[in-house]
Amino acid sequence: MTSTVPTAAVHDEQPITMFGPDFPYAYDDFLAHPAGLGTIPATAHGTEVAVIGGGLSGIVAAYELMKMGLKPVVYEADQIGGRLRTVGFEGCDEHLTAEMGAMRFPPSSTAFQHYIDLVGLETKPFPNPLAADTPSTVVDLKGESHYATTVEDLPEVYHQVMHAWNACLEDGADFSAMQRAMRERDIPVIRAIWAKLVEKLDNQTFYGFLCDSPAFKSFRHREIFGQVGFGTGGWDTDFPNSILEILRVVYTGADDDHRGIVGGSQQLPLRLWEREPEKTVHHPYGTSLRSLHGGEPRPAVTRLHRTAGNRITVGDASGDTRTYTAAVFTAQSWMLLSKIACDDSLFPIDHWTAIERTHYMESSKLFVPVDRPFWLDKAVDDRGEPTGRDVMSMTLTDRMTRGTYLLDDGPDRPAVICLSYTWCDDSLKWLPLSANERMEVMLKSLGEIYPKVDIRRHIIGNPVTVSWENEPYFMGAFKANLPGHYRYQRRLFTHFMQDRLPEGKRGIFLAGDDISWTAGWAEGAVQTALNAVWGVMHHLGGATDPANPGPGDVYDRIEPVELEDS
């Protein structure tokens, strides 16, 4: 259920972007500036830099390092794209795809949008519940269903919940003031508001924040909010997480007005992999990441350690060992604890502690291909009279499926249903089941909501599914900090500022969305990739143009709040 504090007074101002609150740096302006991201000394041209992980963060980092005149060497254990993973259905139209990972992106992701525009991808509105382009939504709780085309169609109790959430944000988190400051990119105000909230709320859960609000004194309201939520659906699986994680989402509009990438999100890293930049340094015109690698990235990294001269030595699954002056690690950080043999000397002990404390969310999805968007057929009542309603809708429920999404490209083409999209405990319930077993349980649940709809009759191929906690190179969908984790996240995010580290701990740079303040959002993957690019450039003696300072150049003015460790 869409629910944000009204901001009519600032609608004519600048749009909301992911500018802060923790590190209010304009990555979109940095990318758009004609001076570019920086230069390195000519003596460093052609230097190999290891980039470990071929997801969005790794590919962005590699692409920008290549443009600077370095030679990125990308290692990828699975497939380029990471959790931007788009799959097809065997035996079905090749245009039918399923987004197993990221599938919807907010307009506030402006650095991410830079690369969408760069490679010429199109986007379209994503059918979230009650979104403007969603034909209809059904909210089904405790066996009672409500059909709605707008939020006004829902019963009064849902409006009470929406207003309670608005009041909770306004009273407990200065929502309007923060959004106004973010629109205006008013760094002092953003930092002042956020510093107080970090100090006050770092130890608070999402659920505790609700309970402390007079607006949410009703358990019924908290229960409905957890099951239906705001924006994209229920948030009860997030209730144990730090409220700071949730505030980052709502302040930055990350859960609003989502769009999907036409043809699938994995196209973005794949196109960057093949893209030949118009302007290159050192490399001949026509160079791409693909051509630098002979078509394929290096295989999985199996070992990382430091060698003489503070260099980074990388061993991979083929048995090859190479040593680099610098490396960027973009895979999920738990890989450093399990899949990759690492020396303790790789990072300072405080950073190892932060990596070990990282908390990942589980997530599962299951998609089926269908013959057409039959859900747009009009329903009839028991007497055969038309009701004016769609026979099936985008569905939020407390049943096992939790969220069901209906995806089509027009009335006369095959379509796709995401039968279920779940998180945490709800995801773990599916883990022991095969794709077909999952589908049977889902069809039973949806049959109880739509008893007159024979979904099975429209299915034209086998289901595809994922449980990210069971993926060997991921072990979870994305990071979500627990209460008390702010200090750990700060250590990971600020790791690119290596002048502050002992000399023997420099040269490897952490990036990826779990290093960012906005884990689970592609914007965080891009932002930390750009931090790492700045870090490598600086490490090799390079610098940005004074007209376009990078994140490290202005760090002292905008660094994240630092809490005492005592």
PESULKA-V607251 format. One record per pair of residues at least 24 apart in sequence whose C-alpha atoms are under 8 Angstrom apart, sorted by the first residue. I is the first residue (numbers start at 1). J is the second residue. If there is no record, write none. Layout:
i=I j=J
i=I j=J
This chain:
i=1 j=129
i=1 j=130
i=1 j=151
i=1 j=162
i=1 j=228
i=1 j=229
i=1 j=230
i=1 j=231
i=1 j=232
i=1 j=233
i=2 j=129
i=2 j=130
i=2 j=131
i=2 j=151
i=2 j=162
i=2 j=229
i=2 j=230
i=2 j=231
i=2 j=232
i=2 j=256
i=3 j=162
i=3 j=163
i=3 j=165
i=3 j=166
i=3 j=230
i=3 j=231
i=4 j=162
i=4 j=165
i=4 j=166
i=4 j=230
i=4 j=250
i=5 j=166
i=5 j=167
i=5 j=169
i=5 j=170
i=5 j=175
i=5 j=176
i=7 j=176
i=10 j=180
i=13 j=183
i=13 j=184
i=14 j=183
i=14 j=184
i=15 j=108
i=15 j=183
i=16 j=108
i=16 j=179
i=16 j=182
i=16 j=183
i=16 j=252
i=16 j=253
i=17 j=107
i=17 j=108
i=17 j=109
i=17 j=110
i=17 j=182
i=17 j=183
i=17 j=252
i=17 j=253
i=18 j=108
i=18 j=109
i=18 j=110
i=18 j=252
i=18 j=253
i=18 j=254
i=18 j=523
i=19 j=182
i=19 j=185
i=19 j=252
i=20 j=182
i=20 j=190
i=20 j=252
i=21 j=182
i=21 j=190
i=21 j=191
i=21 j=194
i=21 j=248
i=21 j=251
i=22 j=191
i=22 j=194
i=22 j=517
i=22 j=559
i=22 j=560
i=22 j=561
i=23 j=558
i=23 j=559
i=23 j=560
i=24 j=185
i=24 j=187
i=24 j=190
i=24 j=558
i=25 j=551
i=25 j=558
i=27 j=111
i=27 j=527
i=27 j=530
i=27 j=551
i=28 j=110
i=28 j=111
i=28 j=114
i=30 j=548
i=30 j=549
i=30 j=550
i=31 j=111
i=31 j=114
i=32 j=114
i=33 j=548
i=35 j=545
i=35 j=547
i=35 j=548
i=36 j=544
i=36 j=545
i=36 j=548
i=37 j=534
i=37 j=544
i=37 j=545
i=37 j=548
i=37 j=550
i=38 j=68
i=38 j=534
i=38 j=537
i=38 j=542
i=38 j=543
i=38 j=544
i=38 j=545
i=39 j=68
i=39 j=537
i=39 j=542
i=39 j=543
i=39 j=544
i=39 j=545
i=40 j=68
i=40 j=69
i=40 j=537
i=40 j=540
i=40 j=541
i=40 j=542
i=40 j=543
i=41 j=540
i=41 j=541
i=41 j=542
i=44 j=70
i=44 j=540
i=45 j=69
i=45 j=70
i=45 j=71
i=45 j=282
i=46 j=70
i=46 j=71
i=46 j=282
i=46 j=283
i=47 j=71
i=47 j=325
i=48 j=72
i=48 j=73
i=48 j=324
i=48 j=325
i=48 j=326
i=49 j=73
i=49 j=324
i=49 j=325
i=49 j=326
i=49 j=327
i=49 j=328
i=50 j=74
i=50 j=75
i=50 j=324
i=50 j=326
i=50 j=327
i=50 j=328
i=51 j=75
i=51 j=327
i=51 j=328
i=51 j=329
i=51 j=330
i=52 j=76
i=52 j=301
i=52 j=327
i=52 j=328
i=52 j=329
i=52 j=330
i=52 j=331
i=53 j=77
i=53 j=82
i=53 j=329
i=53 j=330
i=53 j=331
i=54 j=79
i=54 j=80
i=54 j=81
i=54 j=82
i=54 j=330
i=54 j=331
i=55 j=80
i=55 j=81
i=55 j=82
i=55 j=83
i=55 j=84
i=55 j=269
i=55 j=330
i=55 j=331
i=56 j=81
i=56 j=82
i=56 j=84
i=56 j=268
i=56 j=269
i=56 j=512
i=56 j=522
i=56 j=525
i=56 j=526
i=57 j=330
i=57 j=511
i=57 j=512
i=57 j=513
i=57 j=525
i=57 j=526
i=57 j=528
i=57 j=529
i=58 j=328
i=58 j=329
i=58 j=330
i=58 j=331
i=58 j=511
i=58 j=512
i=58 j=529
i=59 j=269
i=59 j=272
i=59 j=273
i=60 j=269
i=60 j=272
i=60 j=526
i=60 j=529
i=60 j=530
i=61 j=529
i=61 j=530
i=61 j=532
i=61 j=533
i=62 j=289
i=63 j=272
i=63 j=273
i=63 j=289
i=64 j=533
i=65 j=533
i=66 j=280
i=66 j=289
i=67 j=277
i=67 j=279
i=67 j=280
i=67 j=281
i=68 j=280
i=68 j=281
i=68 j=282
i=69 j=280
i=69 j=281
i=69 j=282
i=69 j=283
i=70 j=282
i=71 j=292
i=72 j=289
i=73 j=293
i=73 j=297
i=73 j=298
i=74 j=293
i=74 j=297
i=74 j=298
i=75 j=297
i=75 j=298
i=75 j=299
i=75 j=300
i=75 j=301
i=76 j=297
i=76 j=298
i=76 j=299
i=76 j=300
i=76 j=301
i=77 j=299
i=77 j=300
i=77 j=301
i=77 j=473
i=78 j=300
i=78 j=473
i=80 j=266
i=80 j=269
i=80 j=270
i=81 j=266
i=81 j=268
i=81 j=269
i=81 j=270
i=83 j=477
i=84 j=265
i=84 j=266
i=84 j=269
i=85 j=265
i=85 j=266
i=86 j=264
i=86 j=265
i=86 j=266
i=89 j=369
i=89 j=461
i=89 j=462
i=89 j=463
i=89 j=464
i=90 j=461
i=90 j=462
i=91 j=461
i=92 j=369
i=92 j=460
i=92 j=461
i=93 j=414
i=95 j=263
i=96 j=369
i=96 j=414
i=96 j=415
i=96 j=416
i=97 j=263
i=97 j=264
i=97 j=416
i=98 j=264
i=98 j=367
i=98 j=416
i=98 j=464
i=99 j=264
i=99 j=265
i=100 j=365
i=100 j=465
i=100 j=466
i=101 j=477
i=102 j=265
i=102 j=520
i=102 j=521
i=102 j=522
i=103 j=260
i=103 j=261
i=103 j=264
i=103 j=265
i=104 j=258
i=104 j=259
i=104 j=260
i=104 j=261
i=105 j=254
i=105 j=258
i=105 j=259
i=105 j=260
i=105 j=521
i=105 j=522
i=106 j=253
i=106 j=254
i=106 j=255
i=106 j=256
i=106 j=257
i=106 j=258
i=106 j=259
i=107 j=254
i=107 j=257
i=107 j=258
i=107 j=259
i=108 j=252
i=108 j=253
i=108 j=254
i=109 j=254
i=109 j=522
i=109 j=523
i=110 j=523
i=111 j=523
i=111 j=526
i=111 j=527
i=112 j=522
i=112 j=523
i=112 j=526
i=115 j=268
i=116 j=268
i=119 j=268
i=119 j=271
i=119 j=272
i=119 j=275
i=121 j=261
i=121 j=262
i=121 j=268
i=122 j=261
i=122 j=262
i=123 j=259
i=123 j=260
i=123 j=261
i=123 j=262
i=124 j=259
i=124 j=260
i=124 j=261
i=124 j=262
i=125 j=257
i=125 j=258
i=125 j=259
i=125 j=260
i=126 j=257
i=126 j=258
i=126 j=259
i=126 j=260
i=127 j=394
i=127 j=405
i=127 j=406
i=127 j=407
i=128 j=231
i=128 j=232
i=128 j=258
i=128 j=394
i=128 j=405
i=129 j=231
i=129 j=232
i=129 j=233
i=129 j=394
i=129 j=395
i=129 j=396
i=131 j=257
i=134 j=394
i=135 j=393
i=136 j=390
i=136 j=393
i=136 j=394
i=137 j=393
i=137 j=394
i=137 j=395
i=137 j=396
i=138 j=393
i=138 j=394
i=138 j=395
i=138 j=396
i=139 j=228
i=139 j=395
i=139 j=396
i=139 j=397
i=140 j=395
i=140 j=396
i=140 j=397
i=140 j=398
i=140 j=449
i=141 j=227
i=141 j=397
i=141 j=398
i=141 j=399
i=142 j=398
i=143 j=449
i=145 j=449
i=157 j=221
i=158 j=224
i=160 j=221
i=161 j=221
i=161 j=222
i=161 j=224
i=161 j=225
i=162 j=230
i=164 j=215
i=164 j=216
i=165 j=215
i=165 j=216
i=167 j=215
i=168 j=210
i=168 j=213
i=168 j=214
i=168 j=215
i=168 j=216
i=171 j=213
i=172 j=213
i=173 j=197
i=173 j=247
i=175 j=251
i=178 j=251
i=179 j=251
i=179 j=252
i=182 j=252
i=187 j=558
i=191 j=558
i=191 j=561
i=195 j=561
i=198 j=244
i=198 j=561
i=199 j=563
i=201 j=243
i=201 j=244
i=202 j=242
i=202 j=243
i=202 j=244
i=202 j=483
i=202 j=484
i=202 j=485
i=202 j=486
i=203 j=242
i=203 j=483
i=203 j=484
i=204 j=242
i=204 j=243
i=204 j=483
i=204 j=484
i=205 j=239
i=205 j=240
i=205 j=241
i=205 j=242
i=205 j=243
i=205 j=482
i=205 j=483
i=206 j=238
i=206 j=239
i=206 j=240
i=206 j=241
i=206 j=242
i=206 j=243
i=206 j=246
i=207 j=239
i=207 j=240
i=207 j=243
i=209 j=243
i=227 j=396
i=227 j=397
i=227 j=398
i=228 j=396
i=228 j=397
i=231 j=255
i=231 j=256
i=233 j=396
i=233 j=403
i=234 j=396
i=234 j=402
i=237 j=423
i=237 j=424
i=237 j=425
i=237 j=426
i=240 j=482
i=241 j=480
i=241 j=481
i=241 j=482
i=241 j=483
i=242 j=480
i=242 j=481
i=242 j=482
i=242 j=483
i=242 j=484
i=242 j=485
i=243 j=483
i=245 j=480
i=245 j=481
i=245 j=517
i=245 j=518
i=248 j=517
i=248 j=518
i=249 j=518
i=254 j=521
i=301 j=340
i=302 j=339
i=302 j=340
i=302 j=341
i=303 j=340
i=303 j=341
i=303 j=342
i=304 j=340
i=304 j=341
i=304 j=342
i=304 j=343
i=304 j=346
i=305 j=342
i=305 j=343
i=305 j=345
i=305 j=346
i=306 j=343
i=306 j=345
i=306 j=346
i=310 j=503
i=310 j=504
i=310 j=505
i=310 j=506
i=310 j=507
i=311 j=507
i=312 j=507
i=312 j=508
i=325 j=507
i=326 j=507
i=326 j=508
i=326 j=509
i=326 j=536
i=326 j=539
i=327 j=507
i=327 j=508
i=327 j=509
i=327 j=536
i=328 j=508
i=328 j=509
i=328 j=510
i=328 j=511
i=328 j=532
i=329 j=508
i=329 j=509
i=329 j=510
i=329 j=511
i=329 j=512
i=330 j=510
i=330 j=511
i=330 j=512
i=330 j=529
i=331 j=474
i=331 j=511
i=331 j=512
i=332 j=473
i=332 j=474
i=332 j=512
i=332 j=514
i=333 j=358
i=333 j=514
i=334 j=358
i=334 j=475
i=335 j=473
i=335 j=474
i=339 j=473
i=345 j=504
i=345 j=505
i=346 j=505
i=346 j=508
i=347 j=505
i=348 j=505
i=350 j=491
i=351 j=488
i=351 j=491
i=351 j=492
i=353 j=488
i=354 j=488
i=354 j=489
i=354 j=491
i=354 j=492
i=355 j=488
i=355 j=492
i=357 j=485
i=357 j=488
i=358 j=479
i=358 j=480
i=358 j=481
i=358 j=488
i=359 j=479
i=359 j=480
i=359 j=481
i=359 j=482
i=360 j=475
i=360 j=476
i=360 j=477
i=360 j=478
i=360 j=479
i=360 j=480
i=361 j=423
i=361 j=424
i=361 j=469
i=361 j=476
i=361 j=477
i=361 j=478
i=361 j=479
i=361 j=480
i=362 j=423
i=362 j=424
i=362 j=425
i=362 j=427
i=362 j=428
i=362 j=467
i=362 j=468
i=362 j=469
i=362 j=476
i=362 j=477
i=362 j=478
i=363 j=421
i=363 j=422
i=363 j=423
i=363 j=424
i=363 j=427
i=363 j=428
i=363 j=467
i=363 j=468
i=363 j=469
i=363 j=476
i=363 j=477
i=364 j=420
i=364 j=421
i=364 j=422
i=364 j=423
i=364 j=427
i=364 j=430
i=364 j=465
i=364 j=466
i=364 j=467
i=364 j=468
i=365 j=418
i=365 j=419
i=365 j=420
i=365 j=421
i=365 j=422
i=365 j=465
i=365 j=466
i=365 j=467
i=366 j=418
i=366 j=419
i=366 j=420
i=366 j=421
i=366 j=435
i=366 j=438
i=366 j=439
i=366 j=463
i=366 j=464
i=366 j=465
i=366 j=466
i=367 j=416
i=367 j=417
i=367 j=418
i=367 j=419
i=367 j=420
i=367 j=463
i=367 j=464
i=367 j=465
i=368 j=416
i=368 j=417
i=368 j=418
i=368 j=419
i=368 j=459
i=368 j=460
i=368 j=461
i=368 j=462
i=368 j=463
i=368 j=464
i=369 j=414
i=369 j=415
i=369 j=416
i=369 j=417
i=369 j=459
i=369 j=460
i=369 j=461
i=369 j=462
i=369 j=463
i=370 j=414
i=370 j=415
i=370 j=416
i=370 j=417
i=370 j=458
i=370 j=459
i=370 j=460
i=370 j=461
i=371 j=413
i=371 j=414
i=371 j=415
i=371 j=458
i=371 j=459
i=371 j=460
i=372 j=408
i=372 j=411
i=372 j=412
i=372 j=413
i=372 j=414
i=372 j=415
i=372 j=458
i=373 j=406
i=373 j=407
i=373 j=408
i=373 j=410
i=373 j=411
i=373 j=412
i=373 j=413
i=373 j=414
i=373 j=415
i=373 j=416
i=374 j=458
i=375 j=406
i=391 j=450
i=391 j=453
i=392 j=450
i=392 j=453
i=399 j=445
i=400 j=426
i=400 j=441
i=400 j=442
i=400 j=445
i=401 j=442
i=401 j=445
i=401 j=446
i=419 j=443
i=427 j=467
i=431 j=467
i=431 j=470
i=435 j=463
i=435 j=464
i=435 j=465
i=436 j=462
i=436 j=463
i=439 j=463
i=477 j=520
i=478 j=513
i=478 j=514
i=478 j=519
i=478 j=520
i=479 j=513
i=479 j=514
i=479 j=519
i=479 j=520
i=480 j=519
i=487 j=562
i=487 j=563
i=489 j=515
i=489 j=516
i=489 j=517
i=490 j=560
i=490 j=562
i=492 j=516
i=493 j=517
i=493 j=528
i=496 j=531
i=496 j=532
i=496 j=534
i=496 j=535
i=496 j=552
i=497 j=535
i=497 j=552
i=498 j=535
i=507 j=536
i=507 j=539
i=509 j=535
i=509 j=536
